[in-house]
């Protein structure tokens, strides 16, 4: 895609702080990091989001994510990490090129977890039935 910033980064048209790469994937530091070491992992080919991502690349992608986590987390002395993938504008995806955020976490970094909702077993059953196509 000609106007995709991540495609331009992959092609070398826009510079990045590259920290890992193989034939299919690229990992570089996020320019607006949540914590030190916050990185983006992208496929070199353009895919809109995980729904558009081909199954034959999945194993290699997540192996690469794992490889990058094993490199980044100890380097920044993080206590853990989050993986984040926003799919679609409603979910907060700003760049329409499938990517994963690898965010190192530190004890006491004050980043909050998502808020949870209280639901009943009936709510869960109704949702399960919607997903499984068993509408009542």
N, C-alpha and C positions, 0 to 999 in steps of 0.2 A: 504494500500500500504506500503510495507516494507521500501521503500526508501523515503517516504514523511515526511518531517520535521514536518509538522503540525499534521500528524497522530502520530508521535513519541511524540509530545508535549501532545496531547490528552491522550495518553497511559501513560504519566508520565515518559517516557524514556529520555526526554529532559526537563530540568526545564524551567519554565516561571514565570512571575509575573502575576499570575491569579487574575483578578478582578471581574469575574462573571462566573457563570456556572449553567446550569440546565441539565436535562436528555439528551438533544439533542445538546446543543451548549456550546461553551467556549469562553470567552473574556479574553485577556491578553495584556499586554503592548508590543508595538512594540520595538524591540531592537535597531532600528535605527529611532527614532521618528522625525517627522517633527516639532512637537510642544509638549509641556508637555501634557501628557494624551493620546497621539496617541496610539490607541489600534487596535487590530485585533480581529474580531469576526468570528469564524469558526464553521461549523457543525462538530460534533464529528465523523460522518460517512464521508468517503471520497467521494467527488464529484469533478470532474475536474474543473468546473466553473458553472456559473448560468444556462447555457444551459443544464447541466447535473443534476441540482438540482431538486428534486421531488416536485411537486405542493403541496403535502400534508404537507410539512414542511415549506412552504413559510410564512404563517400567523405567525406561532410560531417564525420563524427566525426574521422577521421584528419587532415583539413584543419584542423580546430579544434585538435587536439593539436599539429600542426605550428605553427600560429599562436601557441599558448601557449608552446611551446618557444622560438620566436624572440623572444618577449617576456621570458620568465623568465630564460633562460640568460645573456644579456648584462647584465640588470639586477643579477644577483647575482654577476656576473663569474666564472661557472663555466667549467671547462675542457671540459665535456662534460655528458651527461645520460643517465640510464637511463629507459626506459619499462617499467613493470611492471603486469601484469594477472593477478591471482590468480582462478582460476575453480574454485569449489567449496571446501568446507571443507578437504579434504585438501591443497589447494594453498595454503592460508592465507587464503582469502577470509573476512573477518570480517563485512562488510556485504554482504548478498545483494542488491545493486543494482550492476549492471555499472559498473565504474569503472577508470580507468587512473591509476597513480601516475606523475607526472613528477618525477624526482629529479635535481636538479642535482648534478654530480660535480666534485670539485676534486682536482687533482694532490695526492697525499699524504693524502687524506681517510681512509685506512686501511679503507675498505669493501672487503671481500673478494668475489671472484667465487664463484659456486657451485662446489662440488667436482665434479670430473669422474670418471667411471668408465672403467677400461680395458676395452675390448671387442675381440673378434676380428671379422674379416670375416664369419665364420659367424654370430656373434651379430647383426650388422647385417642380414645376409640373412634370418635367421629373423624378426626384427622387421619388416622390410620386407614379407615374405610375410604376416604376421599383418595388417598394415595394409591390404594389397591383397587380402586374402581368399584367399590362396594357401597355405593350411595344408598342411604335409607330414605 
